[in-house]
Amino acid sequence: MNGLLVLDKPTGITSHDVVAIVRRATGEKSIGHLGTLDPMATGVLPLLLGRYTRLAQFFGQADKHYTGQIRFGFATDSFDADGLPASEPLPLNHTLEQLQTLSRKFHGDLDQVPPIFSAKKIGGVAAHKLARAGVEVAVKPARITIHNFELTSLEADTASFVMSVSAGGYVRSVAHELGQLANCGAHLSSLRRTRAGAFALNHAITIDQLKSATVAELEALLPHPRTLLPEMPSVTVDDQMAGRLRNGMQVNLPDFSQAPRVKVFTSPTDLLAITRRVAGTLMQPIVVLG
């Protein structure tokens, strides 16, 4: 099965667990997810299947959109509700308006320190594996962009929020740092990804739907190949031009003198390659799918 499947990940399982479930349901061994979700988190998890895993490089920098809740009063070692308390309990002495003022720090370009319990690689090993093994983890700040972070309500010690952030941004870190600013500690208590790049919850299916569907039904649920990577125009080529692309050769696509990259099809649904513009209308294949 070749394509992109958007799942609504449930809480309590890892993104790796989701991949294993999809392998069993589809029979497809080659599967890759586009950005992990922590076990506690739910929501949009796009997965590339089969030959489409070769397209992962073109999806990597997509912004993510979330809703969730931050609980104030104590921090945790993982910055979320799955971790152990890492500070003494303290009361929240801020109103919603005061917290909203503090939250304005988290907007625009900033350097963010990822949690030590994260998938960030240190010397080729995930930071969370080192941390759980008792190894001291020195994570480096990463440059991210927070496009929007808004606290929408406050009930007792828990604030609800919406956020949109660039790839590589950790919502957990924002919750932790906001707790430090509030002088009482805080951690992320719930998180739901509502959009990842072009894919939203209305594109997603549940694990139960996945398990109950036939392979043919699943294929019908996949987004049409021409709707993927919408920033790239699509073109259909003849057999001769397709043969040149399969051999890694450059081709002329007369209608695309301005497009930096083009999706090349051999039929309405069969994606053959992604090409990049060399000069004028001359295109070089970057990835060939078949």
N, C-alpha and C positions, 0 to 999 in steps of 0.2 A: 504494500500500500504506500503510495507516494502522495504527499500533500501536507497540509498544516491542520492540526486538530486543536481546537481551543477548549480547554476543560475548566470547569468551575471547581477548583481544588477544595476539598473539605478540610476542616481542622484536624489536627492530630496525626497527620502523616507527612512524610517528607516529599520533596519533589522527586527524589530518587524512587520512593515507593510508587508514586504516580506513574513513572516511566515503566516500572515492572508490571503494573496493572494494565497499562496500554499494550505492552508487549503480549501479555496473555490474551487480551481481548481481540487484538488485530492479527496476531501471528507475525508481526513485523519486528525484526530484531533491531534494526537501525532506527533509534529514536533519540532525539535530543530536545531538551526544553530551552526556551528562550528567557532565561532569568529565573533563578530559584525563588521559591516562597518558603519562609520558615515553617516548621511544623504547625505552629499556632495559627498561622495566617490562612485565610481562605481567598478564593476568587480566581481571577483570570490567570491561567497558566497555558500559554501557547506551546505546542510541541510540533516539531518537524518530524515527518515520517519518511522512511526509505531514502530515496535519492535526494529528497528535499532537505535532508540534513546538511547538504553541501551549501545551502543558502544561508546558514546561520550567520555568517559574517556580515550579511546585509541588514540584519535585524538588530544587531548588538546595541545600538545607541538609542533605542526608543525610550521615550519618557514613560513613566509609570504614574498612575493615579490611584489614590487610596482614600478610604474612609476608615475611621478607627476610634479607639479610646485610649486615653492616658490616665493612669491612676497615680495620684500624688500621695505622698506620705512616706515612701521608702523606695530606694533603688534596689535593683537586682544585678547579679553578676553578668547576666546575659542581656540586660536592658529590657527584658520582656517578662511576661507572667510565667514563662517556663523556667526561669532562673531562680536561684536562691537569694534571699534577702541579703543585701550588701551594705545596708545602713540602718541605723536605729530608727524606729517609727517616730515621725514628727507630724504635727497637725499642719494642714494646709491653711494658711492665713491670708489667702489672696482671693479676691473676687474674680469673676470671669473677665471683667474689663481689665483688671490688673494683669491677669495671665495673658490676655490678648496683647497687651502692651509689651510684655516680655517676649512673646512669640514673634514679634516683628523682627527680631534679630535673625530669625531663620528664614531669610528671603534673599534670592539672588545667588551670585557665585560665592562659595565659601569652602574652606578646607574642613573636611569632616573626618573624625577619627572613627573607624569602624569598630564594632564590638569585637572583643577577643573571641567570643563564641560566634564565629561567622565562617562563611565559605572562602574568605580571602586566603589566597595562597601565600605561605611564607616558606621560602626554600622548597617550593613544590608540594608542601603539605598544608591542608586546610587548617586555618587557625583554630577552629573549634576542636580538632583532634589533638593538637598540641596542648591546648588549655585543659582539656579533660585528662590528659596524661600528666598534668602537673608541671608542664614546661612553661617557663615565663615567656609570654608572647608580647613582642614589641611590634604593634601594628602602626603603619605609617598613615598620616592623613592623606585623604584623596580629595581632589578638586571636584565638586559637584555643583549643580544648580537646582535650587528649590524655586519653582515657578510660583507656587501658591501654598500657603500653610495658614489655615484659618481654624481657630477654636470656635465652635458653633454653639456649645452649651456646656454647662457645668452642673452636675448633680452630686452633692456631697463632695467626695474627693476625686471624682472622675469626670474628665473633660472629653467631649466628643470633638472630632476634627475632620477636615478634609485636607488633602495634600496632593500636589503634583510635583514630581522630582525627576531629575535626569537619571539615566542608567548609572548604577553603582551607588546610588544614595541609600542610606539606611534610615528608615523611619524610627527604628529603635534608638538610634543615637540621638535623634532630635528629641525624643521623649526623655531620655536620660539627661541631656544637657538642659532641657527646660526645667526639669526637676531641680537641677543644681542652681539655676537662676532663681527659682522659687524658694530656695533654702530649706527644702523639706524632702528632696529626693522624689523620683518618679520613675515609672516604667510603663512600657507599652502593654496594655491589658487586652486589646483586641485589634485586629487588622484585617481589612478586606481590600484586595486589589480590584478596582472597578474597571481599569483599562490598562493595557500594555501596548503602547504604540497605537496601531490602527484597530486593535482587537478589544472589544468591550464585553461586558457580561451578557449582553443580548446575543453575542456570537457563541457563547459557551454552552457546553452540555455537562451534565453531572456524571459522576462516576457510575451511578445506577443506570443512567441512560446508556452509557458506554457498554456496560456489562450485558444489558438486555438486547442491544442492537445486533443485527447480523452485519457481516463485513460489507455487504452491499448497502445496507442502511447507513453504516458509518461513512462510507465513501460519498454518499449523497449529502451528508452533513458537512463535509469539508468545504471551506470557502473555495470559490471558483479560482483556478490558478491565475487568471488574468487580473483578479482583484488584489492579489498579493503584491507587496512592494509597489504601491500605487504611484510613487514618485517616478517610476520607470515606465515609459511607454512600451506597448507591445507591438510585435510585428510577426506575421506568418511568412515563412520562407519555403521555397520549393526544395525538392530532393537534392538537387545539385548543390545549392547553397548550404543545405543542412549537412551534406557530406564534408564540405570544406570546414565548417565549424567543428564537426566531430574530430577532424584531424588537426584542430588547433590553428587553422588558417584564418587570416583576416578576410572580411567580406565588406562589400559596399551596400549600405542600407540608405537609399537615396532620400527618404523622407525624414531622416534624423540627423541633420547636420548640427543641431544644437544640443541634443540629449547627451549627457555624459555617460549614461548607461541605458541599455535597452534589453527588454525581455524578448527572446526569440522563440517562437512556437512553430511546430510542424503541422499542427491542427488546431482547432478551436481550444482544446484543453491540454495538449501535450507540450509541456515546456521543455525545450531543448537546451537552452543556454542563456547565460547572462553575459552581455558583451559590454565593453567600454569603448568610447570613442577615441581613436588614435589621432585622427585629423580629418576635418571635413566630414564626409559620410563614411569614412573607413572605420570599421569596428573590429575589435580583437576579442575573442571569447575569453572570459575570466573563469567561468565555471561552466562545464558541459555536463548535463544530467543524463544524456543517453543518446 
